[in-house]
Amino acid sequence: MSDAGGDRSDGAFSFRVVGLLVGVGLLSFVAAALVGIYADPQTEGTSDSNAYSYSAIGHKAWTEILEELGIPVVLSRNESAAKAYNGDGLLVLAQPNGDDAALATLDQITETDRVLVVLPKWRGLPDFQNRRWVATLRLLDRLAVEKLLQVIDEGAEIVRSHNEQDWRTIAWDIRPSLTEPQLIKSDGISPIVHSDAGVLLGEYNWAGTSVWVLSDPDVISNSGIDEGDNAAFAVAMVDALLQGGGAVIFDETIHGFTLSPDLWQALFSFPLNLAILQSLLAVAVLVGAAAGRFGAPLPPRPRLEAGKQVLIANTASLFEYAGNLADILRRYHEASLRDLARHLHIPREITLHHDDRALMHWLNQVGDARGTTQRYSEVNAELAAALRGPRTATTQALRAALRLYRWKQEMIHGHRADPDGLRPGPGTGAQDRGRTGRRA
């Protein structure tokens, strides 16, 4: 039952708490979606040789030049060959990594009609002050570049020339500007731009697919595209291959950037998986809180229950905590003897002179006469044993006090009485009901 303000519920949570959890979950999901759209953590701060990189070895500038010229550009992270084939576009594999995923992508280029492959040349170490830049450039091992090229042409070799090149072209009158270019040596390639040292741009016909290979990425890299006519050369390659239009599909899976088109797989990928995790945690909290009970919670138990038993138990606990059990037991013994003195009329000469031996002898005689199951001398010995030593044990003190209590009850009411009460049993005589006198 909710109150007038509507903030409380008989369930596990109040309506306000449930609404807050739902609101936080929705906000987290929206925030994760916005991060995935506008601030992709996979591509933020990359300095490698890819289309997202602003570093010297990246080719972000190439994609921006094509977009400014009105050529559609797609940075693809899944099913790139299918996008190029279905849209009559150009698939670009620019500076692929040498890992197994990149090699597998090169094996699949026959699934589209036209492909431009740009071989890698450099490896950069990021600048720690600005991770989008590179601090140091190192040439890739020539054999590592050949490994990628030989997926297309098993007999091809990579050469690096230190001489000035006399470029010859057969497609357009635009010559690149390169220093110490990386070139291809192969009998299986059809040269498009070449020199005596090797082929810079050539064509392969591979299972019906026209595959153009650019051997040196310095033509299209951010640091080299503004040299000489390199920008015009980079655009001319795309124009020649597009022919009838379509989009330029830059495949970025070869650089490790993947994005599944499957909604469920995307939900369980970073950063959307953070929102899913938070939603699952919220549901777990709700279920865990509701699993312990159904309906409204039970009213809390009172802090202290009423009754003599609780009062006695609390008092005993306080005495035990204080640690004065010996003093308490001694006082209880004295109180029990005073009680007996009132009921049994102990002779004045014994009580006035505090004669303990005489008192013990008299109580033993009276107990024998009343038929008690235990004698005062035995009870007193156990009391003395419990009081002996620097510290009285709780169990021993309780046992001695209980025996004293039962002996006193028998002395007053007779041994046939209920030891836990004061009521005499049926058939008890006057003497058993507390009257003194001699047994006949």
C-alpha positions as CSV (number, residue, x, y, z in Angstrom):
1,M,0.0,0.0,0.0
2,S,1.5,3.3,-1.0
3,D,1.4,6.5,0.9
4,A,-0.2,9.7,-0.2
5,G,3.0,10.8,-2.1
6,G,3.2,7.6,-4.1
7,D,6.8,7.1,-3.2
8,R,6.4,3.8,-1.2
9,S,5.3,0.3,-2.2
10,D,4.6,-3.0,-0.5
11,G,7.0,-4.7,-2.9
12,A,10.8,-5.1,-2.7
13,F,11.5,-1.6,-3.8
14,S,9.6,1.7,-3.7
15,F,8.3,3.1,-7.0
16,R,10.9,5.8,-6.8
17,V,13.8,3.4,-6.6
18,V,12.5,1.2,-9.4
19,G,12.0,4.3,-11.6
20,L,15.5,5.5,-10.8
21,L,17.0,2.1,-11.7
22,V,15.1,2.0,-15.0
23,G,16.1,5.6,-15.8
24,V,19.7,4.9,-15.1
25,G,19.6,1.8,-17.3
26,L,18.0,3.7,-20.2
27,L,20.5,6.6,-19.9
28,S,23.4,4.2,-19.9
29,F,22.1,2.5,-23.0
30,V,21.6,5.8,-24.8
31,A,25.1,7.0,-23.7
32,A,26.7,3.8,-24.9
33,A,24.9,4.1,-28.3
34,L,26.0,7.7,-28.7
35,V,29.6,6.7,-27.9
36,G,29.4,3.9,-30.5
37,I,28.1,6.3,-33.1
38,Y,30.1,9.5,-32.5
39,A,33.1,8.4,-30.5
40,D,34.1,5.0,-31.7
41,P,36.7,3.7,-29.1
42,Q,38.2,1.3,-31.8
43,T,39.3,4.2,-34.0
44,E,39.9,6.9,-31.5
45,G,43.6,7.8,-31.3
46,T,44.9,5.4,-33.9
47,S,48.2,6.3,-35.5
48,D,48.6,3.2,-37.8
49,S,48.4,3.0,-41.5
50,N,44.6,3.1,-42.0
51,A,41.8,5.4,-43.2
52,Y,41.1,6.7,-39.7
53,S,44.6,7.8,-39.0
54,Y,45.9,11.4,-39.2
55,S,49.5,10.2,-38.7
56,A,52.2,10.4,-41.4
57,I,51.6,6.8,-42.5
58,G,47.8,6.9,-42.5
59,H,45.6,7.8,-45.5
60,K,42.8,9.9,-43.9
61,A,43.7,12.8,-46.3
62,W,43.1,10.6,-49.3
63,T,39.5,9.8,-48.2
64,E,38.8,13.4,-47.5
65,I,40.1,14.5,-50.9
66,L,37.8,12.0,-52.6
67,E,34.8,13.2,-50.5
68,E,35.5,16.8,-51.4
69,L,35.4,15.8,-55.1
70,G,32.0,14.3,-54.6
71,I,33.1,10.7,-54.8
72,P,31.2,8.5,-52.2
73,V,33.5,7.0,-49.6
74,V,32.6,4.2,-47.2
75,L,35.0,3.1,-44.4
76,S,33.8,-0.5,-44.2
77,R,34.2,-2.8,-41.2
78,N,32.3,-5.8,-42.4
79,E,31.4,-7.5,-45.7
80,S,33.4,-5.0,-47.8
81,A,33.6,-7.1,-50.9
82,A,29.8,-7.6,-51.0
83,K,29.3,-3.9,-50.6
84,A,31.6,-3.1,-53.5
85,Y,30.0,-5.8,-55.7
86,N,26.4,-4.9,-55.0
87,G,27.0,-1.2,-55.4
88,D,29.2,-1.4,-58.5
89,G,31.9,0.2,-56.4
90,L,35.7,-0.1,-55.9
91,L,37.1,-2.1,-53.1
92,V,40.3,-0.6,-51.7
93,L,42.7,-2.6,-49.5
94,A,45.2,0.0,-48.4
95,Q,48.3,-1.0,-46.5
96,P,46.9,-4.3,-45.0
97,N,48.5,-5.8,-41.9
98,G,50.4,-9.0,-42.3
99,D,48.3,-11.0,-39.9
100,D,46.1,-13.9,-40.7
101,A,42.9,-11.8,-40.9
102,A,44.4,-9.5,-43.6
103,L,45.7,-12.5,-45.6
104,A,42.2,-14.1,-45.4
105,T,40.7,-10.8,-46.7
106,L,43.1,-10.8,-49.7
107,D,42.1,-14.3,-50.5
108,Q,38.5,-13.0,-50.9
109,I,39.0,-10.2,-53.3
110,T,37.7,-12.3,-56.2
111,E,34.2,-11.8,-54.7
112,T,34.0,-8.3,-56.4
113,D,34.9,-6.9,-59.8
114,R,37.5,-4.2,-59.2
115,V,40.0,-4.0,-56.4
116,L,42.8,-1.6,-55.6
117,V,45.5,-3.0,-53.3
118,V,48.1,-0.6,-51.7
119,L,51.0,-2.5,-50.2
120,P,52.4,-1.4,-46.9
121,K,55.9,0.1,-46.4
122,W,56.2,1.6,-43.0
123,R,55.7,0.8,-39.3
124,G,55.2,3.7,-36.9
125,L,55.8,4.0,-33.2
126,P,53.1,6.3,-31.6
127,D,54.0,9.6,-30.1
128,F,53.0,9.4,-26.4
129,Q,52.2,13.1,-26.2
130,N,49.8,12.8,-29.1
131,R,48.9,9.2,-29.8
132,R,47.3,10.1,-33.2
133,W,50.8,10.9,-34.5
134,V,53.9,8.7,-34.9
135,A,57.2,9.5,-33.2
136,T,59.4,7.1,-35.2
137,L,59.1,5.5,-38.7
138,R,60.7,2.2,-39.6
139,L,60.7,0.4,-42.9
140,L,58.9,-2.9,-42.9
141,D,60.9,-6.0,-43.7
142,R,60.8,-6.5,-47.5
143,L,59.9,-10.2,-47.1
144,A,56.9,-9.3,-45.0
145,V,55.6,-7.1,-47.8
146,E,56.4,-9.9,-50.4
147,K,54.3,-12.3,-48.3
148,L,51.2,-10.1,-48.8
149,L,51.9,-9.6,-52.5
150,Q,52.4,-13.3,-53.1
151,V,48.8,-14.0,-52.1
152,I,48.1,-12.5,-55.5
153,D,51.3,-13.3,-57.4
154,E,53.4,-16.1,-56.1
155,G,56.4,-15.2,-58.2
156,A,56.5,-11.5,-57.4
157,E,59.3,-9.8,-55.6
158,I,59.7,-6.4,-53.8
159,V,62.6,-4.2,-54.6
160,R,63.5,-0.8,-53.2
161,S,65.4,1.6,-55.4
162,H,67.7,4.4,-54.3
163,N,67.9,6.0,-57.7
164,E,65.8,8.7,-59.4
165,Q,63.1,7.1,-61.5
166,D,62.1,7.8,-65.1
167,W,58.4,7.0,-64.8
168,R,56.5,5.7,-67.8
169,T,52.7,5.5,-67.9
170,I,50.2,4.0,-70.2
171,A,46.9,5.3,-68.7
172,W,47.4,9.0,-67.9
173,D,50.0,11.7,-68.1
174,I,50.4,12.1,-64.3
175,R,53.7,11.1,-62.7
176,P,54.2,10.5,-59.0
177,S,56.8,12.1,-56.8
178,L,58.6,9.5,-54.8
179,T,62.0,9.2,-53.0
180,E,63.5,5.7,-52.8
181,P,60.3,4.0,-54.1
182,Q,59.2,0.5,-53.3
183,L,58.5,-1.4,-56.5
184,I,57.3,-4.8,-57.9
185,K,59.4,-7.2,-60.0
186,S,57.1,-9.8,-61.7
187,D,56.5,-11.3,-65.1
188,G,52.8,-11.8,-64.2
189,I,51.8,-8.1,-63.7
190,S,50.7,-5.7,-66.4
191,P,52.5,-2.4,-65.8
192,I,50.4,0.8,-65.7
193,V,53.1,3.1,-64.1
194,H,56.6,1.7,-64.1
195,S,60.3,2.4,-64.5
196,D,63.4,0.4,-65.3
197,A,63.7,-0.6,-61.6
198,G,60.2,-2.1,-61.4
199,V,56.4,-1.5,-61.4
200,L,54.8,1.1,-59.2
201,L,51.2,0.5,-60.3
202,G,50.2,-2.6,-62.2
203,E,47.2,-4.8,-62.9
204,Y,46.4,-8.5,-62.4
205,N,43.5,-10.4,-63.8
206,W,42.7,-12.8,-61.0
207,A,39.7,-15.1,-61.6
208,G,37.8,-12.5,-63.5
209,T,38.6,-9.7,-61.0
210,S,40.6,-6.7,-62.1
211,V,43.2,-6.2,-59.3
212,W,45.4,-3.1,-59.4
213,V,48.4,-3.1,-57.0
214,L,50.1,0.1,-55.9
215,S,53.5,-0.9,-54.5
216,D,54.4,2.2,-52.6
217,P,52.0,3.8,-50.2
218,D,53.9,7.1,-50.0
219,V,51.8,8.3,-53.0
220,I,48.6,8.2,-50.9
221,S,49.8,8.6,-47.3
222,N,49.1,11.7,-45.3
223,S,52.8,12.7,-45.4
224,G,53.2,12.1,-49.1
225,I,49.9,12.9,-50.9
226,D,50.7,16.7,-51.0
227,E,54.1,16.1,-52.7
228,G,54.2,17.0,-56.4
229,D,51.2,15.5,-58.3
230,N,50.6,12.7,-55.9
231,A,47.1,13.9,-54.9
232,A,46.1,14.0,-58.6
233,F,47.7,10.6,-59.1
234,A,45.7,9.1,-56.2
235,V,42.4,10.5,-57.6
236,A,43.2,9.3,-61.1
237,M,43.6,5.7,-59.9
238,V,40.1,5.9,-58.4
239,D,38.6,7.5,-61.4
240,A,40.0,4.9,-63.7
241,L,38.7,2.0,-61.7
242,L,35.3,3.4,-60.8
243,Q,34.4,4.2,-64.4
244,G,30.6,4.0,-64.2
245,G,30.3,5.5,-60.7
246,G,29.7,3.8,-57.4
247,A,31.4,4.3,-54.0
248,V,34.9,3.7,-52.9
249,I,34.8,1.0,-50.2
250,F,37.9,1.2,-47.9
251,D,38.1,-2.1,-46.1
252,E,39.2,-1.5,-42.5
253,T,38.9,-5.1,-41.3
254,I,42.5,-5.6,-42.6
255,H,43.5,-3.2,-39.8
256,G,41.5,-5.0,-37.1
257,F,38.5,-2.6,-37.2
258,T,35.4,-4.9,-37.2
259,L,31.8,-4.2,-36.7
260,S,29.2,-7.0,-36.9
261,P,26.0,-6.2,-38.8
262,D,24.2,-8.6,-36.4
263,L,22.3,-6.6,-33.9
264,W,22.8,-9.2,-31.1
265,Q,26.5,-9.4,-31.7
266,A,26.7,-5.6,-31.7
267,L,24.9,-5.4,-28.4
268,F,27.5,-7.6,-26.8
269,S,30.4,-5.7,-28.3
270,F,32.1,-2.6,-26.7
271,P,30.7,-0.1,-25.9
272,L,27.1,-1.3,-26.0
273,N,28.0,-4.4,-23.8
274,L,28.6,-2.0,-20.9
275,A,24.9,-0.9,-21.1
276,I,23.8,-4.5,-21.3
277,L,26.0,-5.4,-18.3
278,Q,24.5,-2.6,-16.2
279,S,21.0,-3.6,-17.2
280,L,21.7,-7.2,-16.2
281,L,23.2,-6.1,-12.8
282,A,20.0,-4.0,-12.2
283,V,17.8,-6.9,-13.0
284,A,19.9,-9.1,-10.7
285,V,19.5,-6.6,-7.8
286,L,15.8,-6.5,-8.3
287,V,15.4,-10.3,-8.5
288,G,17.8,-10.8,-5.5
289,A,15.8,-8.3,-3.4
290,A,12.4,-9.9,-4.3
291,A,13.5,-13.5,-4.0
292,G,13.7,-13.4,-0.2
293,R,10.0,-12.7,0.3
294,F,6.7,-12.1,-1.5
295,G,4.3,-9.3,-0.7
296,A,4.7,-6.7,1.9
297,P,7.6,-7.0,4.4
298,L,6.8,-8.3,7.9
299,P,6.6,-5.7,10.6
300,P,9.9,-5.5,12.6
301,R,10.1,-7.4,15.9
302,P,10.1,-5.3,19.0
303,R,13.5,-4.6,20.3
304,L,12.6,-5.9,23.8
305,E,9.8,-8.4,24.4
306,A,7.6,-8.1,27.5
307,G,7.5,-10.5,30.4
308,K,9.4,-11.6,33.4
309,Q,11.4,-14.2,31.5
310,V,13.0,-11.5,29.2
311,L,13.6,-9.3,32.3
312,I,15.3,-12.1,34.1
313,A,17.4,-13.2,31.1
314,N,18.5,-9.6,30.5
315,T,19.4,-9.2,34.1
316,A,21.4,-12.4,34.1
317,S,23.2,-11.3,31.0
318,L,24.2,-8.0,32.6
319,F,25.5,-9.8,35.7
320,E,27.5,-12.2,33.6
321,Y,28.9,-9.3,31.6
322,A,29.9,-7.5,34.8
323,G,31.9,-10.6,35.9
324,N,30.9,-10.6,39.6
325,L,29.5,-14.2,39.7
326,A,31.2,-15.1,42.9
327,D,29.7,-12.1,44.8
328,I,26.3,-12.8,43.3
329,L,26.5,-16.5,44.3
330,R,27.6,-15.6,47.8
331,R,24.7,-13.2,48.3
332,Y,22.2,-15.7,46.9
333,H,23.4,-18.2,49.5
334,E,23.0,-15.7,52.3
335,A,19.5,-14.7,51.0
336,S,18.5,-18.4,50.8
337,L,19.6,-18.9,54.5
338,R,17.6,-15.9,55.6
339,D,14.6,-17.2,53.8
340,L,14.9,-20.5,55.5
341,A,15.3,-18.8,58.9
342,R,11.9,-17.2,58.4
343,H,10.2,-20.5,57.3
344,L,12.0,-23.0,59.6
345,H,12.5,-20.8,62.7
346,I,16.3,-21.5,63.1
347,P,17.2,-21.2,66.8
348,R,18.3,-17.7,67.8
349,E,21.5,-18.8,69.5
350,I,22.8,-20.2,66.2
351,T,21.9,-17.0,64.2
352,L,23.1,-14.6,66.9
353,H,26.6,-16.2,67.2
354,H,26.9,-16.9,63.5
355,D,28.0,-20.4,64.3
356,D,28.4,-22.0,60.9
357,R,29.2,-25.4,62.1
358,A,26.1,-25.4,64.4
359,L,24.0,-24.1,61.6
360,M,25.2,-26.8,59.2
361,H,24.5,-29.5,61.9
362,W,21.0,-28.2,62.6
363,L,20.1,-27.9,58.8
364,N,21.3,-31.4,58.2
365,Q,19.2,-32.7,61.1
366,V,16.1,-30.9,59.8
367,G,16.7,-32.0,56.2
368,D,17.0,-35.6,57.4
369,A,13.8,-35.3,59.3
370,R,12.0,-33.8,56.3
371,G,13.3,-36.5,54.0
372,T,15.2,-34.2,51.6
373,T,17.2,-35.8,48.8
374,Q,20.3,-33.8,49.6
375,R,22.0,-32.5,52.7
376,Y,23.0,-28.9,53.4
377,S,26.7,-30.0,54.0
378,E,26.8,-31.3,50.4
379,V,25.2,-28.2,49.0
380,N,27.5,-25.9,51.0
381,A,30.6,-27.9,49.8
382,E,29.6,-27.4,46.1
383,L,29.1,-23.7,46.8
384,A,32.5,-23.5,48.4
385,A,34.0,-25.3,45.4
386,A,32.4,-22.9,43.0
387,L,33.6,-19.8,44.9
388,R,37.2,-21.2,45.2
389,G,39.7,-19.7,42.8
390,P,40.4,-16.2,41.3
391,R,37.6,-16.5,38.8
392,T,34.3,-18.3,39.1
393,A,33.2,-20.3,36.0
394,T,29.7,-19.5,34.8
395,T,28.7,-23.2,34.4
396,Q,29.9,-24.2,37.8
397,A,28.3,-21.2,39.5
398,L,24.9,-21.9,37.8
399,R,25.1,-25.6,38.8
400,A,25.8,-24.7,42.5
401,A,23.0,-22.1,42.5
402,L,20.5,-24.5,41.0
403,R,21.3,-27.2,43.6
404,L,21.0,-24.6,46.4
405,Y,17.6,-23.6,45.0
406,R,16.2,-27.1,44.8
407,W,17.5,-27.9,48.4
408,K,15.8,-24.8,49.7
409,Q,12.5,-25.8,48.0
410,E,12.7,-29.3,49.5
411,M,13.5,-27.8,53.0
412,I,10.4,-25.6,52.8
413,H,7.9,-27.7,50.9
414,G,9.2,-31.3,51.2
415,H,10.9,-33.4,48.7
416,R,7.6,-34.6,47.1
417,A,6.8,-31.0,45.9
418,D,7.4,-29.8,42.3
419,P,11.0,-28.5,42.5
420,D,10.1,-25.8,40.0
421,G,7.2,-24.4,42.1
422,L,5.9,-23.9,45.6
423,R,2.8,-26.1,45.3
424,P,2.8,-29.2,47.5
425,G,2.0,-32.6,45.9
426,P,-1.2,-34.5,46.7
427,G,-1.0,-36.4,50.0
428,T,1.6,-34.2,51.6
429,G,1.2,-33.6,55.3
430,A,1.3,-30.5,57.4
431,Q,5.0,-31.0,58.0
432,D,5.6,-31.1,54.2
433,R,3.6,-27.9,53.7
434,G,6.2,-25.9,55.7
435,R,5.3,-26.6,59.3
436,T,8.2,-27.3,61.6
437,G,8.2,-30.1,64.2
438,R,9.4,-33.5,64.8
439,R,8.6,-36.5,62.7
440,A,6.7,-39.1,64.5
